Amino acid sequence: MKKFKMTLVASSVVASLSALAMPAVYADDAAPAVSVSGSAAVVSDYRFRGISQTYKKPAVQVGINLGLPAGFYAGFWGSNVSTNVYASPDNGMSMETDWFGGYVYKLNNDLSFDVGGLYYYYPGSQASNLNKYNTFELHVAATYKWLTAKYNVTTNNFFSTPNSKGSTYLQLDGAYPLTDTVTLNAHVGHQWVKGDTQGASNDVYNYTDWLLGATYTLPAGTFAPGWAVSLAYVDTNAKTSAYTYSGGTGSKFLGGPTAVLSVSKSF
């Protein structure tokens, strides 16, 4: 089992908040037919569902959201990842690319619903057909004001874990606007991995993760409008035996507590 992922508020600090932030496109007559938005970020550690994807090292991340007519959306998100996490340096996997799409329906100003899918694709992967990390997830979500509940399920094996089709992740994310420039971020989620590997249950990979942090966004009229700085505390109760990886001369447990710093620019 080699992988987990997720993106945050302010581009990526909340890399536990949602596989990608819900695009601001709705079934609303006043909405533009097509809109394009994006972000770029540097983060101190890329955490997906609380698990480091960069071997506790920094990452550079970019994303593009395309808002389409009638509430549909599509987009791309990418980040560097560590070959120490993905099998070995010989595997050739140093990048994750996420391709997503879906539909958002806005019932009113407070309540909206989202259905869609996300494909995690790893260019250059040399893994065998039985151990490919490429994974497709479907999701349904509901957002009330600043709170979002989301259910994710895989349609194939969960990031190369044998017999794990149908693994699920349930999450609750909050982004509370404390002021016009400061947002409080909170997240809790639980990963269930189905099936077994060579007779041993995959539930060794089950765990809960959580996050608490804040984002400061520089407003228009300042020296750097659209830039944001985020700081979050991230932790899990993942089993050390399941999420300890070797690299170089040592090994690291990738699910322990940490502070994640992000500097991002939206456009």
C-alpha positions, -999 to +999 in steps of 0.1 A: +000+000+000+018+031-012-005+061-014-031+086-003-041+121-015-061+153-011-061+191-016-066+219+008-081+253+013-056+279+001-046+254-026-030+227-006-024+230+031-057+214+038-046+186+017-070+167+038-100+188+031-112+175-002-098+158-031-101+191-047-119+222-036-154+223-049-154+247-079-177+277-076-199+268-105-237+263-100-269+257-119-276+294-117-290+316-146-267+344-135-235+323-137-212+328-167-213+301-194-176+292-190-151+303-163-115+295-157-097+297-124-066+282-109-039+283-082-003+275-076+012+267-042+044+257-024+038+235+007+061+223+033+047+187+031+021+172+008-003+154+030-031+134+015-057+123+040-030+129+067-003+107+050+028+124+036+032+119-002+066+136-004+084+118+024+079+148+047+095+171+021+082+202+003+060+201-028+051+224-057+014+222-068-007+237-095-044+234-104-069+246-130-107+246-126-130+250-157-166+260-149-190+249-176-226+257-184-255+245-162-233+237-132-208+212-148-171+215-141-138+199-150-101+204-141-066+193-134-043+193-103-007+182-101+021+178-075+055+162-071+056+131-050+084+110-035+098+078-050+104+067-015+066+066-009+058+050-043+076+017-042+112+027-051+133+052-071+133+026-100+095+029-103+099+063-120+070+079-102+078+114-092+045+132-101+008+129-094-017+143-117-054+145-109-081+148-135-116+155-123-151+165-134-186+166-121-218+186-115-228+211-088-264+220-081-271+250-060-305+246-042-303+280-026-277+305-012-268+281+016-272+246+003-255+229-027-248+193-039-219+179-059-215+146-078-184+137-097-152+117-102-115+120-099-087+100-117-053+099-099-028+093-127+010+089-122+031+096-154+061+074-158+049+046-135+066+013-143+045-007-119+030-040-132-006-042-143-014-058-109+002-030-089-007+002-108-012+032-085-036+049-109-070+051-091-105+064-100-128+076-073-165+087-074-179+111-049-211+127-037-211+158-014-234+183+002-223+218+013-243+239+038-228+274+042-192+267+052-195+230+060-191+201+035-198+164+040-183+141+013-183+104+005-157+089-018-155+053-033-130+037-056-140+019-088-108-001-090-080-012-066-071+015-041-037+028-051-023-006-060-037-024-029-048-059-040-085-068-039-094-033-026-120-022-052-149-003-034-127+012-007-143+044+008-134+076+025-159+097+044-150+133+053-163+164+070-147+197+061-152+232+074-139+266+061-153+292+084-148+329+074-136+345+106-130+379+088-128+390+052-092+379+051-090+350+077-106+316+073-105+288+099-100+254+084-110+221+100-113+185+087-119+150+099-120+119+077-119+081+079-104+057+053-117+022+049-097-002+027-115-033+015-103-068+008-072-087+018-037-092+006-023-127+006-049-137+032-042-107+055-070-082+058-064-048+043-081-032+073-045-026+087-046+004+064-078+019+079-074+050+099-088+084+109-072+118+101-079+153+112-067+189+106-071+223+122-056+254+107-061+289+093-057+308+060-048+344+056-056+359+021-042+392+011-071+414-002-073+436-033-054+468-030-025+453-010+010+446-024+001+410-033-036+405-039-047+369-044-018+355-024-026+334+007-006+319+036-020+288+054-008+269+085-024+237+096-019+210+122-023+176+107-025+142+125-038+106+121-042+074+141-027+054+112-008+023+122+030+027+123+035-007+107+013+002+077+026+037+070+064+035+076+085+038+044+122+034+038+143+058+018+180+064+017+196+053+049+166+053+071+128+051+073+099+075+083+064+071+096+044+092+073+012+096+093+024+113+124+015+148+137+030+178+118+025+214+109+020+221+072+028+256+058+015+267+024+020+298+003-003+300-027-015+323-054-050+321-070-057+334-104 
